[in-house]
């Protein structure tokens, strides 16, 4: 064997070893415990088979935690609410929104505790309202208060993760909470819905959950990201094809319940509170084409409310429409 041939073979072997090592590396993906269609697929090997990744799905309690994980580099792909997304982009975290998870409707709502005396938004004055601060629910709450002419000085806002909201609610120390399922469903057993995120969106405060990716990772793995988006879209499309088939005893609902802990008999109703948009429709001007504008308006509102210090001049770099376009070809 000649020396050049030997060196070529050694180089090829090194590349093969490097590729196999990369393929074996665990890919941590951040998500939440929302009982959505993708969780009917998350427990299978569909995402791993499509991408070639060894996936660890890590469930987070809040967008603030997800931002920290993205900024540290521990997570490359994550689900993130529109309000935390605007915060992260404004802070210069190197991420890009590449698809919508769902538009938030009544899946996030302000629930008033029975006996609190709250029947309208104006009744929030002087009350204790819990919400995960920095979340989409928090943004919707601030929008609802602004719509009603209330300021944060008028309301005692208590920052709590969902599980603590549920515990505090049962002890009767909260007057209201703006929260999502499955905790929202639990609160409705002894409370009343005052307003949902669908209404606050109509008032100019739209919210959604998005899938985001580290910018450099997206540039280095376009095929894998398109495959990931394609499987995610397939999960949503399976629900959209026949929502009535997703009964408490159906296989997908059972799978969602097993992964998220949400009661199977409540999941069909919870699903109706979300708006799932086909990926092909997301590539147009209403969603990915408008995402930068929504981020900027969200950031501007958060700055006016004292939640962030700066607003970027342009949020277009934080949107990647190429992944969805490739996934739908």
Secondary structure by P-SEA (a helix, b strand, c coil): ccaaaaaaaaaaaaaaaaaaaaaacbbbbbbccccccccccccccccccccccbbbbbbbccaaaaaaaaaaccccbbbbcaaaaaaaaaaccbbbbccccccccccbbbbbccccccccccccccbbbbcccccaaaaaaaaaaaaacccccccbbbbbcaaaaaaaaaaccccccccccaaaaaaaccccccccaaaaaaacbbbbbbbbbcaaaaaacaaaaaaaaaaaaaaaaaaaacccccccccaaaaaaaaaccccccaaaaaaaabbbbccccccccccccaaaaaaaaaaaaaaaacccccccccccccccaaaaaaaac
